[in-house]
Amino acid sequence: MTLTPMPSPDLRLSADGRLASCAACPRQCRVDRRSGGRGRCGAGAGAEVASICLHRGEEPAISGPGGIANVFFAGCNLKCVYCQNWQISRPGSPARIGSLDVAADEVLRLLEGGASGVGFVSTAHVGPQVEALAAALRARGAAVPFVLNTNAYECPESLRGISGLIDVYLPDFKYADGELAARLSGAGNYPEVAMTALRGLYVRTGAELVLDPDSGVAMRGMIVRHLVIPGHVDNSVEALRLVARELSPAVWLSLMSQYRPTPEVAGDPDLGRRLRPEEYQAVLDEADRLGFENGWRQELESADDWNPDFDRQKPFDRG
């Protein structure tokens, strides 16, 4: 792939009015990120990019034959105690790439090496940064699918603002149980907020996932992800029921079994262990009962394959 060596647009974000009284996400912290304020996400007004790397996981239609160039943003507006990206998602996590110009160069290098697309990961709190980087990449000739990988704890306005730059949406739907969402992620209104976001995306994309006939890469549409959490099968079952009822069982679904305990939950009787085969099977059985036919399921051993180590330059490289 040859990319036109055009100058990128100005990626400086210090003058972005949306960060002056931040309402980028449902937290509505109203801090002035332009003046150094940081809300619950811990992010400021800079690039906030923690890692850019080639990723060959989980859904084949997302990674494609060449892998996807994933841009991982630092910080997060959720506080999931079990977060697999805990090294970069906690407030105060370092933004290791200091400018979006540098980030654009890194992404373009991966695309020139054969990456099948660009993924923007953990984005609900950094909408202006995502927009600026995506626009710059398009201006410099990136003609691959752009994927928005979000926890779905999003403001509808933010999702609408970036809609013209994104081809494929990869939202989580973590919780149907608000009490569980409050306890594990500090967001008791997650079910309502996330489902509102998903409904908006569904209106935009419908249930169809358009795949390239040669590579199998997703070119347009939506895939809903759900991670099954040990000890909380009832939450997963109800989450699937909500997706089937509020959207459609024709939606593409990625049911993930890759949960792996993090240091923060090591002593918890449920969160401190891996998923049991019978727990995952119960969720798969419910998906079948509800009529979900499109998407992916995982082997339980995937917990050893897809959990990153962001202390490495290549977080997903086990070598």
Secondary structure, 3 states (H helix, E strand, C coil): CCCCCCCCCCCCCCCCHHHCCCCCCCCCCCCCHHHCCCCCCCCCCCCCEEEEEEECCCCHHHHCCCCEEEEEECCCCCCCCCCCCHHHHCCCCCCCECCHHHHHHHHHHHHHCCCCEEEEECCCCCHHHHHHHHHHHHHCCCCCCEEEEECCCCCHHHHHHHHHHCCEEEEECCCCCHHHHHHHHCCCCHHHHHHHHHHHHHHHHCCCCEECCCCCCEEEEEEEEEECCCCCHHHHHHHHHHHHHHCCCCCEEEEECCCCCCHHHCCCCCCCCCCCHHHHHHHHHHHHHHCCCCEEECCHHHHHCCCCCCCCCCCCCCC
